[in-house]
Each structure stands twice: as structure tokens, then as C-alpha cells.
Amino acid sequence: MKRAKGFIPWLRTKQNQLSQIVSLPARQQVHLITTRPPLYRDINSESIQDAIAELQAILMAKGYLALANGAFDTTTEAAVKRFQRDCHLADDGVVGALTWAALCYPQLRRSGQPASLEIQRAIVNLQELLELAGCYSGERDGYFNETTVRAVKRFQRTYGLHPDGVVGPLTWSVLLGMRQQPTKIDQLLVGVYLSRAEMLCIVQEICIVAYIVLGIYFSPVTRKGLNLMDLGQAVTTAIALTCIIPFLPERLLAKAPGDPRLFLLRYAHYVPIGIFSDSVLEFIRRKLVG
């Protein structure tokens, strides 16, 4: 009881500290992180000038800049902002890690179209980085096949990224080193224990299935009077609705609550999927039978 009483003030303190960080003005956040350049022993004005020249050369090759003058002027800044908007990045004109990754590395995703030589080289580089991270053990063949997609998703889950299998600027940045270096113990336990991000994904999937099962059991539409003997069938139906037909929840669901404090209600909008599961499965059966 004493521990519980002491936990509540501690939790409130942490929430206040987090709210102060989140409530910082946007420009102040930019100055805290992005406007402070990376420092290393051999940095000098010449290396900075070389980086500006490389930036302008890439922008010219991509059609965002007409002339390279070696100065990061307003024209270059405007070109950077246009490039950032096209890449769905924050258009602040600051060339940080994400912008450099978008400039130097193409976005990779599985496609039925034949890949160009440049894309194949990027995929080989991707496979090498995934292999170094312990997520890929296949051949470095330059093909974005199912094995590579699974390796990308495993890497994204391990480091808390959205596991969509698409290698964009954020995934490239983490692959290239924007992550905590694992210790020797962590390296020994790779593949044995799940990371925190993977555990969170499992908890989220369990919550989704649980809410769909809840909708199946207490559906006011079917009123089957289900008992515990039907639990296996209900869980199977819930997994089928979320895995076999992954597009269904996105098309039928209402918007989830945006307040992060409403954790139990975050997945409550999956209950209607369970309520109308019989109708949905019957509709699909009719479509398949013809």
C-alpha cells in the first residue's frame, strides 16, 4: 500500500516533466537537436564547405536547384524545403540526418516492377546493413523479396519503428547508426529474447484480438449466447479478421481516441468488427462462392 501511495506522486512528476518537454516551442525543439551539427576531431570549415557543395550537387541532380554557388543561401534553403515537403519531412530547411538519408538513399519497398541498377545497389546496401544488425541471413542479391521484407519489419519492430516493410528516410537513418549500440550481452541474446518494441507489438495485437472477441461474445446483432467452449472459434475468427483480411479494419473502423491516457479505449473501436463478424464473413463467403 505504501509503495502504491509513493508511486502516484512519482508518476505525476514524470508526466509534468514530459509535458514540459512536449510543450516546447517548435523552433526551440529544432535548435535543441537539428541546428547543432555533428562534431568530430577532423571537422573544419573545408569539410563543411564540401558538405554544402555535395548538398547542392544532389539538389541539382534531382531538379530542385538550378545553380550551385557553394553557399547555403536563401535559394538553397528554399530548394531544401521543397525537397523536404516532397519527401513528407518537416520543411524547416535544416539538413539533418533524415534529410541527408532522403537525399542519398532511395525509398525502397516491394514492387512487381523490375528494379533499376541504382535501386539494386541500394537493396544490396540495405541487405548488408540488415545482416550487420542481425536481422538478415540471406544472400545479398539486390532483390527486395519476401525474405528482405521480413528482415526489414523485424529491424523496424526491434528499434520501435512502424513495421511496414518500407525503407524510408527514418529507417535508413536508424540502419546507418542513429540507434543505441547494443552491448555484448544484447548481441548474445539477439533472436533469443524479444525486445521491448517487439513486446509492445505483441501486446497491441493481443488487445486488438481481445476486443474483437469481446464484440463476438456480446454482439447485440447475433445474440448467440456463446459460452467458453466457443472461445477457440471466436479467437480464430478475430485473427482471421485482422490477419487474413488486413484491409477490413481500416475501412470499417471509426477513428481511435487520440488521447494517449485512454489506453483501454485505444483499441475499443475494434469491437464493432466482432459485433458484425457474422455479416462480414457471410458477405465474403457469398463473394467467393459467386
C-alpha positions, 0 to 999 in steps of 0.5 A: 500500500505504501509503495502504491501511495509513493508511486502516484506522486512519482508518476505525476512528476514524470508526466509534468516533466514530459509535458514540459518537454512536449510543450516546447516551442517548435523552433526551440525543439529544432535548435535543441537537436537539428541546428547543432551539427555533428562534431568530430576531431577532423571537422573544419570549415573545408569539410563543411564547405564540401558538405554544402557543395555535395548538398547542392550537387544532389539538389541539382541532380534531382531538379530542385536547384538550378545553380550551385554557388557553394553557399547555403543561401536563401535559394538553397534553403528554399530548394531544401524545403521543397525537397523536404515537403516532397519527401513528407519531412518537416520543411524547416530547411535544416539538413539533418540526418533524415534529410541527408538519408532522403537525399542519398538513399532511395525509398525502397519497398516491394514492387512487381516492377523490375528494379533499376541498377541504382535501386539494386545497389541500394537493396544490396546496401540495405541487405548488408546493413540488415545482416550487420544488425542481425536481422538478415541471413540471406544472400545479398542479391539486390532483390527486395523479396519476401525474405528482405521484407521480413528482415526489414519489419523485424529491424523496424519492430526491434528499434520501435519503428512502424513495421511496414516493410518500407525503407524510408528516410527514418529507417535508413537513418536508424540502419546507418547508426542513429540507434543505441549500440547494443552491448555484448550481452544484447548481441548474445541474446539477439533472436533469443529474447524479444525486445521491448518494441517487439513486446509492445507489438505483441501486446497491441495485437493481443488487445486488438484480438481481445476486443474483437472477441469481446464484440463476438461474445456480446454482439447485440446483432447475433445474440448467440449466447456463446459460452467458453467452449466457443472461445477457440472459434471466436479467437480464430475468427478475430485473427482471421479478421485482422490477419487474413483480411488486413484491409477490413479494419481500416475501412470499417473502423471509426477513428481511435481516441487520440488521447494517449491516457485512454489506453483501454479505449485505444483499441475499443473501436475494434469491437464493432468488427466482432459485433458484425463478424457474422455479416462480414464473413457471410458477405465474403463467403457469398463473394467467393462462392459467386 
